[in-house]
Amino acid sequence: MITYNPFWNTLKDSGESTYTLIHIHRFSSSTIGRLRKNLPLSTTTLNDLCRILDCTITDIIEYRPSARDQSL
């Protein structure tokens, strides 16, 4: 399962906030909601977050194996 747990620490350390992501960088509140709920995001959105927060992808997402993952 992909989680966005690292994103919240990176956001906190960056000086940005969900407010600035929405009102300055024009992210939708539904995108912030998707981050909170660990729902899928586009690679374009992930790229934008990396650029804004000046970080790498691993500072935003992580993979954790889960029993709820689909079988392959």
trRosetta pair geometry for C-beta under 8 A, 3 or more apart (Angstrom, degrees):
i j d omega theta_ij theta_ji phi_ij phi_ji
1 38 7.0 37 162 158 108 137
1 63 7.3 150 73 -155 33 59
1 64 5.5 -26 61 69 85 81
1 65 7.5 91 11 -165 73 10
1 66 4.0 23 -14 -2 116 137
1 68 6.7 32 -64 71 128 100
1 69 6.0 -136 -52 -73 75 92
2 38 6.8 169 98 -172 67 94
2 40 7.6 76 62 -99 135 63
2 61 5.5 -12 -169 -167 102 119
2 62 7.4 154 -152 79 56 34
2 63 5.8 -34 -95 -97 62 68
3 6 8.0 109 105 2 87 76
3 38 5.0 -37 -122 -120 62 126
3 61 7.0 148 77 -154 40 65
3 62 5.6 -21 60 63 89 84
3 63 7.9 152 16 -103 75 20
3 64 5.9 10 -2 10 120 115
4 7 4.2 -16 175 10 91 130
4 8 7.2 97 129 -25 85 84
4 35 4.8 -112 113 -159 166 76
4 36 7.9 -63 69 -58 130 17
4 38 5.8 -166 10 -102 89 67
4 60 6.5 -29 -141 168 82 69
4 61 5.9 -39 -98 -99 60 68
5 8 6.4 -52 -164 22 40 108
5 9 7.6 28 149 -6 66 103
5 62 6.4 -42 49 31 99 118
6 9 5.9 -60 -159 41 47 108
6 10 5.9 44 149 -20 77 111
6 58 6.8 -24 104 156 172 52
6 59 5.5 -151 146 -174 122 31
6 60 6.0 -103 90 -70 103 1
6 61 6.7 -85 44 -8 113 7
6 62 5.6 106 -15 -26 118 107
7 10 5.6 -63 -147 42 30 111
7 11 6.0 34 156 -24 69 107
7 35 5.9 -101 99 -163 158 121
7 49 7.1 -29 -131 175 113 146
7 59 7.5 95 -92 133 46 62
7 60 4.6 41 -85 -148 90 62
7 61 7.1 25 -44 -61 102 51
8 11 5.6 -47 -142 34 30 114
8 12 6.4 33 155 -20 61 105
9 12 5.7 -54 -149 35 31 113
9 13 6.3 23 156 -12 65 110
10 13 5.9 -61 -145 43 29 107
10 14 6.1 35 155 -33 65 112
10 53 5.5 56 148 174 113 146
10 55 5.3 -6 -157 -67 135 172
10 59 4.4 101 -91 162 142 101
10 60 6.3 -68 37 -78 155 59
11 14 5.7 -58 -147 26 27 116
11 16 5.8 -85 -155 81 73 96
11 17 7.0 96 167 -114 106 31
11 18 7.4 33 180 -53 148 67
11 21 7.9 -41 -133 -42 121 131
11 53 6.7 -75 -89 -108 55 131
14 53 4.8 -80 -97 -141 154 84
14 54 7.3 149 -130 38 109 89
14 55 7.6 -84 -82 -34 121 120
16 20 4.9 -123 -156 73 77 132
16 21 6.3 78 164 -52 119 85
16 25 8.0 11 -149 -15 132 136
16 52 6.6 64 -83 147 164 108
16 53 6.4 -100 22 -96 141 80
17 20 5.1 97 48 9 72 95
17 21 7.1 -129 98 -4 40 88
18 21 5.4 -52 -146 36 36 115
18 22 6.3 30 156 -15 67 107
18 32 5.1 80 -149 -137 113 142
19 22 6.1 -65 -152 40 26 103
19 23 5.8 -13 169 13 67 118
20 23 6.4 -68 -122 55 27 88
20 24 4.6 -17 -165 24 71 124
20 25 6.5 56 142 -4 72 100
21 24 7.4 -20 -65 52 10 84
21 25 5.1 -42 -144 51 44 121
21 27 4.4 -17 155 29 92 133
21 31 8.0 -126 145 93 122 118
21 32 6.6 132 94 -79 133 111
21 52 7.3 100 -110 137 84 161
22 25 7.6 28 -5 56 11 77
22 26 7.6 32 -173 -125 31 13
22 27 5.5 -75 -88 69 48 81
22 28 7.3 40 -127 -158 85 11
22 29 5.8 31 -117 -73 132 72
22 32 6.6 -41 -64 -30 107 137
25 48 7.5 140 170 163 122 114
25 52 5.6 17 -119 -114 153 145
27 31 4.8 -106 180 69 99 138
27 32 6.4 104 124 -45 123 89
27 45 7.8 89 -127 -145 104 101
27 48 7.8 160 -83 117 101 135
28 31 4.8 108 60 -4 78 97
28 32 7.5 -143 101 2 50 82
29 32 5.5 -49 -154 37 44 113
29 33 6.3 51 145 -22 68 103
30 33 5.2 -49 -148 37 38 118
30 34 6.4 45 150 -25 66 99
31 34 5.5 -47 -149 31 34 113
31 35 6.7 38 149 -19 62 100
31 41 6.9 72 -150 -121 88 113
31 45 6.2 -159 -145 -145 127 139
32 35 5.6 -49 -154 33 36 114
32 36 6.6 38 148 -20 65 104
33 36 5.5 -52 -148 35 35 113
33 37 6.2 12 159 -2 68 112
33 39 7.9 6 119 26 73 129
34 37 6.1 -67 -141 50 29 97
34 39 4.2 -92 -151 65 81 108
34 40 7.3 -59 -173 69 123 35
34 41 5.8 132 123 -74 133 91
35 38 7.7 26 -175 -73 29 36
35 39 8.0 -69 -40 42 20 77
35 41 7.2 23 -73 -56 74 136
41 45 4.5 -102 173 78 110 135
41 46 5.8 128 105 -50 118 87
42 45 4.7 102 59 3 81 98
42 46 7.1 -145 99 0 47 85
43 46 5.3 -51 -146 40 40 114
43 47 6.1 48 151 -24 68 103
44 47 5.6 -52 -148 34 30 114
44 48 6.5 32 152 -19 63 104
45 48 5.6 -53 -149 35 32 112
45 49 6.5 34 152 -19 65 104
46 49 5.7 -52 -149 35 33 112
46 50 6.5 35 152 -20 64 104
46 57 6.3 37 165 -125 120 95
46 60 6.2 156 -148 104 88 152
46 61 7.0 -28 -129 -19 126 127
47 50 5.7 -54 -151 35 32 112
47 51 6.5 30 153 -17 65 106
48 51 5.7 -56 -149 37 32 111
48 52 6.2 27 157 -16 67 108
49 52 5.9 -56 -142 40 30 107
49 53 5.8 4 167 4 67 116
49 55 7.9 -39 133 55 80 107
49 60 5.5 99 114 -113 133 146
50 53 6.5 -67 -133 53 21 93
50 54 7.8 72 167 -102 53 8
50 55 5.6 -116 -140 72 64 67
50 56 6.6 21 -138 -137 116 16
50 57 6.1 -34 -82 -71 132 59
50 59 7.6 118 -115 58 79 107
50 60 6.5 -91 -71 -21 79 138
51 54 7.4 14 -176 -73 27 48
53 59 7.0 -157 117 113 131 128
53 60 7.4 139 53 -74 149 105
55 59 3.7 -90 167 69 130 151
55 60 6.7 136 99 -39 125 90
56 59 5.3 107 58 -2 64 101
56 60 7.9 -143 103 2 43 90
57 60 5.8 -68 -160 41 42 106
57 61 6.1 -28 168 36 81 100
58 61 7.1 -77 -116 65 32 61
58 62 6.9 60 -153 -85 70 77
65 69 6.8 -70 -159 -12 60 142
66 69 5.0 126 68 -31 82 89
